[in-house]
Amino acid sequence: MAKVIDGKLISKELKDELKEKVKAYKEQGIEITLAVIQVGNDPASSVYVGNKKKGCEYIGINSLSYELEENTTEEQLLELIDTLNKDNKVNGILVQLPLPSHINEDKVIKAISPAKDVDGFHPQSVGALSIGQPGFVSCTPAGIVELLKRSNIEIEGKECVVVGRSNIVGKPMALLLLRENGTVTIAHSRTKNLKEVTKRADILVVAIGKPKFITKEYVKEGAVVIDVGIHRLGTSESGKSILCGDVDYDDVFPIASAITPVPGGVGPMTIAMLMNNCVHSVELQK
């Protein structure tokens, strides 16, 4: 029977540690400020932005909020980023994705100064990660490594399989597991014999974007299963959202040694690692 990896509990531990660090910085007269930009009012984005603001409030970081209209031009957004890049009081800049279709996401990510790129999406941040230099690391993969370490799950020497190759999760996840001395395979939609590949994994990280796709047929007995996906299946009678991940939790639970639930697994760690990057920014910017 699997141990449930409690992301809510572990993220709270991390945020409490960060709270102490922020307090120590304040005693030295150093304030930390995160600027969050949202374009349009996509409901999911609004929830994420709200959670980020709550995270800042909890650990004592100042948060500046820029809620821009859907019809904001790319030029206006780039001008705002340029102003925030030049503002010495701002430590981190986060542009909530996705952006409206008339704005080039790639151009916006590249416009953020790598020294303030707390999301870890800038090509310079990704490059630094790939060659083992200091820099910001994408929050979800960094949160997963933290979940594993704080659950006393050894990565070194383990067969690790990452299902998904996105720039935000799959690729940086593989690099981080490699940095922790895991033996890493990246699988994706074109992988042949996917079940055979995933069944080799001691640690299986799933970020494929398909609800309940991974069943017990894909999982080796005793594997650690990390589910990055989140999907809304509908609404319960009480009006709460019914959520699931990329893994069929009930099917896989009996054979895994440890598993993350959805919700309450990887999600809370993403926000905690964003806060961690904000605190880390003070050292990087020195």
C-alpha positions, 0 to 999 in steps of 0.5 A: 500500500502506497505512502501518500506524499502530502504536498500541503504539509511539505509546502507548509514546512517550506513556507514556514522556513522561508518566513523565518528567512524573510524575517531575518532579511527584514531585520537587515533592512532588506524587503523582498518584492514580487511583481505579478502580471496577469493579462485578461481574466482567465478563471484558472489564471485568476485562481493561480494569481490569488494563490501566489498573492496569499503565498507572498502574504504568508511569508512576508514578501511584498506583492505588486499586482498588475491586472491588465485588460485582455486587449492590452497590446504586446508593446504595452506589456513589454514596456511594463516589464522593462519598467519592472526590470529597471526598478531596484525595489522589485526582486522577481517578475512573474507573467501569468501564462497563458497570455491572450493569442495576440501576444507572443509568449516567447518574446515576453518570457525573454523580455524578463531580466534573468536576474528577476526570472522567478518562474525559471522560464528564461532561456538563460535560466534553462541554460544555467540549469542544463550546465549546472550553474546557479540560476532560477529553476522552474517551480514545479520540477523544483517542487517535485525534487523537494517533495522527494527529498523531504519524503526521504525518497532517494533519487541517486542511482534510481531509474527515473522516467519522466512522461512529458517533454514540455519546457515548463515541466518535462525537460527541466524535471529530467535535468533536475533528476540527472543533477540528483544522480538519477538515471533518466529517460524522457518518454512522450506521445511518440514513445513506442512501447510506453508501458515497457518504458514506464514499468522500468521506473523506480520514480515515475513523473507523469506530466502528459496532460491526459486525465487518468491516463497512467493505470497500474499496467504502466507502473512497476510494483513499488515505484514512486509515482508523481502526478503533475496533471490536474483536470476538472471532471465536473462539480460535486453536489455540494458545488466543489470541483471534482479533480483528477490527475494524469494518473488513475490514483485508485488503480495505481495506489495499491501497487505504488510505494509512494504517490502524490494525490491530486489535488494536494500533491505537486500543486502546493509545492509549485507556489512554495518553490516560487516563494523560494525563488523570490527569497533566493533572488536576493542572493542571486542579485547581490 
